[in-house]
Amino acid sequence: MMRVGAQRLDSLRDSQMAAQAASGVMAAAMLRQQSAMREVADWELAVMEMMRELSQVVAEEDNGAL
């Protein structure tokens, strides 16, 4: 009876350790995802700024052609 209880406790401990390891992997993946999302957002802002600047250049050239 004691041996079965000890085996169940060992099994529970192993399961808990596996769950903690999986949680750590998930947390690391989420942090990488957040970092990638920030990089994409920064890139989008840079592209939008570049497009604004190009629009201004085109508008200035159009006004100068008149």
Biopython code that builds the backbone (N, CA, C, O; Angstrom):
import numpy as np
from Bio.PDB.StructureBuilder import StructureBuilder

atoms = [
    (1, "MET", "N", (0.827, -1.196, 0.000)),
    (1, "MET", "CA", (0.000, 0.000, 0.000)),
    (1, "MET", "C", (0.873, 1.263, 0.000)),
    (1, "MET", "O", (0.623, 2.201, -0.757)),
    (2, "MET", "N", (1.887, 1.272, 0.850)),
    (2, "MET", "CA", (2.778, 2.433, 0.917)),
    (2, "MET", "C", (3.555, 2.585, -0.385)),
    (2, "MET", "O", (3.786, 3.699, -0.854)),
    (3, "ARG", "N", (3.953, 1.459, -0.963)),
    (3, "ARG", "CA", (4.730, 1.495, -2.200)),
    (3, "ARG", "C", (3.888, 2.099, -3.333)),
    (3, "ARG", "O", (4.396, 2.898, -4.121)),
    (4, "VAL", "N", (2.620, 1.726, -3.418)),
    (4, "VAL", "CA", (1.725, 2.251, -4.455)),
    (4, "VAL", "C", (1.554, 3.753, -4.266)),
    (4, "VAL", "O", (1.572, 4.511, -5.236)),
    (5, "GLY", "N", (1.387, 4.184, -3.014)),
    (5, "GLY", "CA", (1.251, 5.615, -2.724)),
    (5, "GLY", "C", (2.507, 6.376, -3.110)),
    (5, "GLY", "O", (2.430, 7.471, -3.668)),
    (6, "ALA", "N", (3.660, 5.798, -2.814)),
    (6, "ALA", "CA", (4.930, 6.442, -3.151)),
    (6, "ALA", "C", (5.092, 6.532, -4.662)),
    (6, "ALA", "O", (5.575, 7.539, -5.181)),
    (7, "GLN", "N", (4.688, 5.475, -5.367)),
    (7, "GLN", "CA", (4.778, 5.501, -6.829)),
    (7, "GLN", "C", (3.856, 6.577, -7.405)),
    (7, "GLN", "O", (4.220, 7.257, -8.364)),
    (8, "ARG", "N", (2.680, 6.730, -6.830)),
    (8, "ARG", "CA", (1.749, 7.758, -7.308)),
    (8, "ARG", "C", (2.295, 9.159, -7.046)),
    (8, "ARG", "O", (2.157, 10.056, -7.877)),
    (9, "LEU", "N", (2.919, 9.335, -5.875)),
    (9, "LEU", "CA", (3.528, 10.632, -5.583)),
    (9, "LEU", "C", (4.669, 10.922, -6.558)),
    (9, "LEU", "O", (4.815, 12.047, -7.038)),
    (10, "ASP", "N", (5.471, 9.902, -6.845)),
    (10, "ASP", "CA", (6.557, 10.082, -7.823)),
    (10, "ASP", "C", (5.991, 10.442, -9.193)),
    (10, "ASP", "O", (6.511, 11.319, -9.882)),
    (11, "SER", "N", (4.930, 9.760, -9.571)),
    (11, "SER", "CA", (4.292, 10.032, -10.866)),
    (11, "SER", "C", (3.733, 11.454, -10.898)),
    (11, "SER", "O", (3.868, 12.159, -11.898)),
    (12, "LEU", "N", (3.108, 11.865, -9.806)),
    (12, "LEU", "CA", (2.566, 13.224, -9.721)),
    (12, "LEU", "C", (3.689, 14.253, -9.818)),
    (12, "LEU", "O", (3.561, 15.248, -10.533)),
    (13, "ARG", "N", (4.790, 14.017, -9.100)),
    (13, "ARG", "CA", (5.932, 14.936, -9.143)),
    (13, "ARG", "C", (6.497, 15.023, -10.563)),
    (13, "ARG", "O", (6.800, 16.112, -11.051)),
    (14, "ASP", "N", (6.634, 13.871, -11.218)),
    (14, "ASP", "CA", (7.142, 13.869, -12.593)),
    (14, "ASP", "C", (6.213, 14.647, -13.525)),
    (14, "ASP", "O", (6.669, 15.401, -14.385)),
    (15, "SER", "N", (4.925, 14.457, -13.346)),
    (15, "SER", "CA", (3.949, 15.182, -14.178)),
    (15, "SER", "C", (4.032, 16.681, -13.939)),
    (15, "SER", "O", (3.976, 17.473, -14.879)),
    (16, "GLN", "N", (4.167, 17.065, -12.674)),
    (16, "GLN", "CA", (4.272, 18.482, -12.353)),
    (16, "GLN", "C", (5.545, 19.084, -12.938)),
    (16, "GLN", "O", (5.523, 20.210, -13.436)),
    (17, "MET", "N", (6.639, 18.357, -12.885)),
    (17, "MET", "CA", (7.894, 18.859, -13.445)),
    (17, "MET", "C", (7.792, 18.999, -14.960)),
    (17, "MET", "O", (8.307, 19.958, -15.534)),
    (18, "ALA", "N", (7.124, 18.041, -15.608)),
    (18, "ALA", "CA", (6.930, 18.129, -17.055)),
    (18, "ALA", "C", (6.065, 19.328, -17.406)),
    (18, "ALA", "O", (6.333, 20.030, -18.381)),
    (19, "ALA", "N", (5.022, 19.563, -16.607)),
    (19, "ALA", "CA", (4.144, 20.713, -16.848)),
    (19, "ALA", "C", (4.909, 22.021, -16.671)),
    (19, "ALA", "O", (4.728, 22.958, -17.449)),
    (20, "GLN", "N", (5.762, 22.088, -15.649)),
    (20, "GLN", "CA", (6.562, 23.298, -15.431)),
    (20, "GLN", "C", (7.526, 23.523, -16.593)),
    (20, "GLN", "O", (7.722, 24.657, -17.029)),
    (21, "ALA", "N", (8.123, 22.453, -17.089)),
    (21, "ALA", "CA", (9.050, 22.579, -18.230)),
    (21, "ALA", "C", (8.287, 23.072, -19.454)),
    (21, "ALA", "O", (8.766, 23.944, -20.179)),
    (22, "ALA", "N", (7.104, 22.513, -19.684)),
    (22, "ALA", "CA", (6.293, 22.947, -20.829)),
    (22, "ALA", "C", (5.891, 24.406, -20.678)),
    (22, "ALA", "O", (5.888, 25.155, -21.655)),
    (23, "SER", "N", (5.554, 24.810, -19.474)),
    (23, "SER", "CA", (5.197, 26.215, -19.234)),
    (23, "SER", "C", (6.376, 27.129, -19.531)),
    (23, "SER", "O", (6.205, 28.213, -20.088)),
    (24, "GLY", "N", (7.568, 26.691, -19.158)),
    (24, "GLY", "CA", (8.763, 27.486, -19.439)),
    (24, "GLY", "C", (9.004, 27.630, -20.932)),
    (24, "GLY", "O", (9.375, 28.703, -21.408)),
    (25, "VAL", "N", (8.793, 26.550, -21.666)),
    (25, "VAL", "CA", (8.958, 26.590, -23.125)),
    (25, "VAL", "C", (7.923, 27.533, -23.728)),
    (25, "VAL", "O", (8.239, 28.330, -24.612)),
    (26, "MET", "N", (6.692, 27.438, -23.246)),
    (26, "MET", "CA", (5.633, 28.311, -23.765)),
    (26, "MET", "C", (5.930, 29.777, -23.459)),
    (26, "MET", "O", (5.717, 30.646, -24.304)),
    (27, "ALA", "N", (6.418, 30.047, -22.261)),
    (27, "ALA", "CA", (6.743, 31.427, -21.897)),
    (27, "ALA", "C", (7.860, 31.962, -22.785)),
    (27, "ALA", "O", (7.802, 33.108, -23.230)),
    (28, "ALA", "N", (8.865, 31.153, -23.043)),
    (28, "ALA", "CA", (9.967, 31.587, -23.909)),
    (28, "ALA", "C", (9.465, 31.849, -25.327)),
    (28, "ALA", "O", (9.875, 32.815, -25.970)),
    (29, "ALA", "N", (8.581, 30.988, -25.806)),
    (29, "ALA", "CA", (8.023, 31.180, -27.155)),
    (29, "ALA", "C", (7.197, 32.455, -27.217)),
    (29, "ALA", "O", (7.245, 33.179, -28.211)),
    (30, "MET", "N", (6.445, 32.733, -26.168)),
    (30, "MET", "CA", (5.637, 33.955, -26.137)),
    (30, "MET", "C", (6.528, 35.194, -26.132)),
    (30, "MET", "O", (6.208, 36.187, -26.785)),
    (31, "LEU", "N", (7.631, 35.146, -25.410)),
    (31, "LEU", "CA", (8.549, 36.283, -25.385)),
    (31, "LEU", "C", (9.174, 36.510, -26.759)),
    (31, "LEU", "O", (9.323, 37.650, -27.198)),
    (32, "ARG", "N", (9.540, 35.415, -27.437)),
    (32, "ARG", "CA", (10.088, 35.550, -28.794)),
    (32, "ARG", "C", (9.034, 36.130, -29.736)),
    (32, "ARG", "O", (9.344, 36.962, -30.589)),
    (33, "GLN", "N", (7.795, 35.687, -29.574)),
    (33, "GLN", "CA", (6.712, 36.185, -30.424)),
    (33, "GLN", "C", (6.495, 37.681, -30.187)),
    (33, "GLN", "O", (6.335, 38.444, -31.141)),
    (34, "GLN", "N", (6.490, 38.101, -28.923)),
    (34, "GLN", "CA", (6.324, 39.523, -28.612)),
    (34, "GLN", "C", (7.447, 40.347, -29.218)),
    (34, "GLN", "O", (7.212, 41.433, -29.746)),
    (35, "SER", "N", (8.664, 39.832, -29.141)),
    (35, "SER", "CA", (9.812, 40.544, -29.712)),
    (35, "SER", "C", (9.650, 40.679, -31.222)),
    (35, "SER", "O", (9.895, 41.745, -31.786)),
    (36, "ALA", "N", (9.240, 39.598, -31.869)),
    (36, "ALA", "CA", (9.039, 39.642, -33.319)),
    (36, "ALA", "C", (7.921, 40.620, -33.677)),
    (36, "ALA", "O", (8.024, 41.340, -34.671)),
    (37, "MET", "N", (6.871, 40.651, -32.887)),
    (37, "MET", "CA", (5.762, 41.572, -33.152)),
    (37, "MET", "C", (6.217, 43.025, -33.009)),
    (37, "MET", "O", (5.802, 43.887, -33.784)),
    (38, "ARG", "N", (7.066, 43.293, -32.025)),
    (38, "ARG", "CA", (7.598, 44.656, -31.867)),
    (38, "ARG", "C", (8.453, 45.039, -33.067)),
    (38, "ARG", "O", (8.379, 46.165, -33.558)),
    (39, "GLU", "N", (9.268, 44.091, -33.535)),
    (39, "GLU", "CA", (10.110, 44.369, -34.703)),
    (39, "GLU", "C", (9.250, 44.668, -35.931)),
    (39, "GLU", "O", (9.559, 45.580, -36.697)),
    (40, "VAL", "N", (8.180, 43.907, -36.119)),
    (40, "VAL", "CA", (7.288, 44.141, -37.254)),
    (40, "VAL", "C", (6.611, 45.500, -37.127)),
    (40, "VAL", "O", (6.496, 46.231, -38.111)),
    (41, "ALA", "N", (6.162, 45.842, -35.921)),
    (41, "ALA", "CA", (5.513, 47.140, -35.704)),
    (41, "ALA", "C", (6.489, 48.278, -35.998)),
    (41, "ALA", "O", (6.112, 49.273, -36.617)),
    (42, "ASP", "N", (7.732, 48.139, -35.561)),
    (42, "ASP", "CA", (8.746, 49.164, -35.842)),
    (42, "ASP", "C", (8.983, 49.290, -37.341)),
    (42, "ASP", "O", (9.093, 50.396, -37.870)),
    (43, "TRP", "N", (9.060, 48.141, -38.027)),
    (43, "TRP", "CA", (9.264, 48.143, -39.475)),
    (43, "TRP", "C", (8.088, 48.812, -40.179)),
    (43, "TRP", "O", (8.281, 49.592, -41.112)),
    (44, "GLU", "N", (6.856, 48.504, -39.727)),
    (44, "GLU", "CA", (5.671, 49.122, -40.331)),
    (44, "GLU", "C", (5.700, 50.640, -40.162)),
    (44, "GLU", "O", (5.359, 51.374, -41.090)),
    (45, "LEU", "N", (6.105, 51.112, -38.986)),
    (45, "LEU", "CA", (6.192, 52.553, -38.762)),
    (45, "LEU", "C", (7.227, 53.188, -39.687)),
    (45, "LEU", "O", (7.006, 54.268, -40.234)),
    (46, "ALA", "N", (8.357, 52.507, -39.853)),
    (46, "ALA", "CA", (9.405, 53.034, -40.742)),
    (46, "ALA", "C", (8.901, 53.090, -42.184)),
    (46, "ALA", "O", (9.167, 54.061, -42.892)),
    (47, "VAL", "N", (8.184, 52.069, -42.621)),
    (47, "VAL", "CA", (7.644, 52.049, -43.984)),
    (47, "VAL", "C", (6.618, 53.160, -44.158)),
    (47, "VAL", "O", (6.619, 53.849, -45.178)),
    (48, "MET", "N", (5.751, 53.341, -43.179)),
    (48, "MET", "CA", (4.743, 54.402, -43.269)),
    (48, "MET", "C", (5.398, 55.778, -43.352)),
    (48, "MET", "O", (4.961, 56.632, -44.124)),
    (49, "GLU", "N", (6.428, 55.988, -42.570)),
    (49, "GLU", "CA", (7.142, 57.264, -42.599)),
    (49, "GLU", "C", (7.780, 57.489, -43.968)),
    (49, "GLU", "O", (7.730, 58.590, -44.515)),
    (50, "MET", "N", (8.381, 56.425, -44.515)),
    (50, "MET", "CA", (8.999, 56.535, -45.830)),
    (50, "MET", "C", (7.949, 56.861, -46.898)),
    (50, "MET", "O", (8.196, 57.665, -47.797)),
    (51, "MET", "N", (6.793, 56.238, -46.791)),
    (51, "MET", "CA", (5.727, 56.494, -47.761)),
    (51, "MET", "C", (5.234, 57.942, -47.659)),
    (51, "MET", "O", (4.938, 58.575, -48.673)),
    (52, "ARG", "N", (5.149, 58.459, -46.431)),
    (52, "ARG", "CA", (4.759, 59.866, -46.249)),
    (52, "ARG", "C", (5.769, 60.793, -46.919)),
    (52, "ARG", "O", (5.401, 61.735, -47.621)),
    (53, "GLU", "N", (7.045, 60.507, -46.687)),
    (53, "GLU", "CA", (8.093, 61.331, -47.279)),
    (53, "GLU", "C", (8.036, 61.277, -48.805)),
    (53, "GLU", "O", (8.178, 62.304, -49.468)),
    (54, "LEU", "N", (7.828, 60.083, -49.365)),
    (54, "LEU", "CA", (7.729, 59.955, -50.813)),
    (54, "LEU", "C", (6.507, 60.710, -51.356)),
    (54, "LEU", "O", (6.575, 61.341, -52.410)),
    (55, "SER", "N", (5.410, 60.636, -50.633)),
    (55, "SER", "CA", (4.211, 61.366, -51.053)),
    (55, "SER", "C", (4.468, 62.869, -51.082)),
    (55, "SER", "O", (4.006, 63.568, -51.984)),
    (56, "GLN", "N", (5.204, 63.358, -50.093)),
    (56, "GLN", "CA", (5.527, 64.782, -50.053)),
    (56, "GLN", "C", (6.416, 65.167, -51.232)),
    (56, "GLN", "O", (6.216, 66.212, -51.850)),
    (57, "VAL", "N", (7.391, 64.326, -51.539)),
    (57, "VAL", "CA", (8.288, 64.603, -52.665)),
    (57, "VAL", "C", (7.485, 64.638, -53.964)),
    (57, "VAL", "O", (7.672, 65.535, -54.787)),
    (58, "VAL", "N", (6.593, 63.663, -54.149)),
    (58, "VAL", "CA", (5.776, 63.619, -55.360)),
    (58, "VAL", "C", (4.868, 64.842, -55.425)),
    (58, "VAL", "O", (4.714, 65.442, -56.489)),
    (59, "ALA", "N", (4.271, 65.213, -54.310)),
    (59, "ALA", "CA", (3.386, 66.377, -54.281)),
    (59, "ALA", "C", (4.163, 67.651, -54.603)),
    (59, "ALA", "O", (3.668, 68.512, -55.330)),
    (60, "GLU", "N", (5.369, 67.777, -54.071)),
    (60, "GLU", "CA", (6.190, 68.948, -54.347)),
    (60, "GLU", "C", (6.568, 69.005, -55.823)),
    (60, "GLU", "O", (6.569, 70.076, -56.429)),
    (61, "GLU", "N", (6.891, 67.838, -56.403)),
    (61, "GLU", "CA", (7.246, 67.808, -57.820)),
    (61, "GLU", "C", (6.029, 68.154, -58.686)),
    (61, "GLU", "O", (6.160, 68.841, -59.699)),
    (62, "ASP", "N", (4.862, 67.682, -58.289)),
    (62, "ASP", "CA", (3.636, 68.000, -59.029)),
    (62, "ASP", "C", (3.354, 69.492, -58.956)),
    (62, "ASP", "O", (2.966, 70.104, -59.952)),
    (63, "ASN", "N", (3.546, 70.072, -57.794)),
    (63, "ASN", "CA", (3.317, 71.520, -57.642)),
    (63, "ASN", "C", (4.349, 72.331, -58.431)),
    (63, "ASN", "O", (4.027, 73.386, -58.978)),
    (64, "GLY", "N", (5.572, 71.842, -58.486)),
    (64, "GLY", "CA", (6.617, 72.536, -59.229)),
    (64, "GLY", "C", (6.409, 72.448, -60.746)),
    (64, "GLY", "O", (6.853, 73.321, -61.492)),
    (65, "ALA", "N", (5.737, 71.397, -61.187)),
    (65, "ALA", "CA", (5.508, 71.211, -62.626)),
    (65, "ALA", "C", (4.417, 72.122, -63.149)),
    (65, "ALA", "O", (4.308, 72.356, -64.353)),
    (66, "LEU", "N", (3.607, 72.635, -62.226)),
    (66, "LEU", "CA", (2.505, 73.485, -62.664)),
    (66, "LEU", "C", (2.995, 74.850, -62.967)),
    (66, "LEU", "O", (2.211, 75.716, -63.354)),
]
sb = StructureBuilder()
sb.init_structure("model")
sb.init_model(0)
sb.init_chain("A")
sb.init_seg("    ")
for serial, (resi, resn, name, xyz) in enumerate(atoms, 1):
    if name == "N":
        sb.init_residue(resn, " ", resi, " ")
    sb.init_atom(name, np.array(xyz, "f"), 0.0, 1.0, " ", f" {name:<3s}", serial, name[0])
structure = sb.get_structure()
